[in-house]
Amino acid sequence: MTLRIGSRGSKLALWQAEWVKAELAKRGHAAEIVIIKTTGDKILDVPLARIGGKGVFTKEIEEALLAGSIDLAVHSLKDLPTTLPDGLTIAAMPQREDPRDALVGGTIDTLPKGARVGTGSLRRAAQLRALRPDVEVLDVRGNVDTRLRKLEEGQYDALVMASAGLTRLGLQQYIGEYLAPERFLPAVAQGALAIETRLEGAGFDAAKTLHDAASASAVDAERSLLENLGGGCQVPLGAFAVAEGDALHLRAVVVSPDGLRRVYRESSAAAADAVQLGKTVAEALLASEAAEIMAQAALGHTPDDVGSSRGASASA
């Protein structure tokens, strides 16, 4: 049997799907890739929060899974809603790539005053404004190549992007600075892949051979945090869980869209209690000023309408 892998058609999405295909082949599973165009791929001139945000890069692929026209799907996990459609599951989370954000075109501290910095993420925009209130944060859409082209054309002086996408495409040379989580927290599940399948069948059985338990535990804590915050693309939330022996340590921050207010919480727990750890940190945030910040962001109170999505695309 040849398994059918559903994927978006961007260069990065196809790289991820090809990687999964190759890993499955090592384990004796033949596969082919089926390209599916999603809503997020079709609408490129509107901030993602306005077209539905979370799920705009996954809905059509999940419909194909449910219809049986594909056997498994490969997603950037940060694009995948915390609640999946009935009948679908995350069968595997392979080993996570570098979760950090990266600044392309310079470093945070050396950007000139008034520099035009592009991002499609409210989280990145808010944290950038907190660190450098003197720069101009502008919305940017498109895949990795499109964004880099816009930078080279002078439309932007710098970009904030996920280092994982650049690394996977062999474009590390464009990175001016890796943004340390201690200073600039990444998106929930950034750098992680999800292999989504139906609840049983050949796709599920093959996919689960690629699962990495350590990566999944950290990501589970981050996704539990997001789910318990009731969050989506309008939440300026950064989070990162890291294993420390048999324990997990989770850090999270909510930043107002203008960067002026910042609420930080952290906690640790046994790796087996990853989901509860996410809930604990979420409750601590909700008991603070973070609840007000998130409520305002959800109403669209964002400077310059920048900041549409936690995961502006799988290439962000």
Buried (B, 14 or more C-beta within 10 A) or exposed (E): EEBBBBBBBBBBBBBBBBBBBEBBEEEEBEBEBBBBEBBBBEBEEEBBBEBBBBBBBBBBBBBBBBEEEBBBBBBBBBBBBBEBBEEBBBBBBBBBBBBBBBBBBBEBEEBEEEBBBBBBBBBBBBBBBBBBEEBBBBBBBBBBBBBBEBBEEEBBBBBBBBBBBBBBBEBEEBBBBBBEBEEBBBBBBBBBBBBBBBEEBBBBEBBBBBBBEEBBBBBBBBBBBBBBBEBBBBBBBBBBBBBEEEBBBBBBBBBBBBBEBBBBBBBBBEBEBBBBBBBBBBBBBBEBEBBEBBEBBBEEEBBEEBBBBBBBBBBB
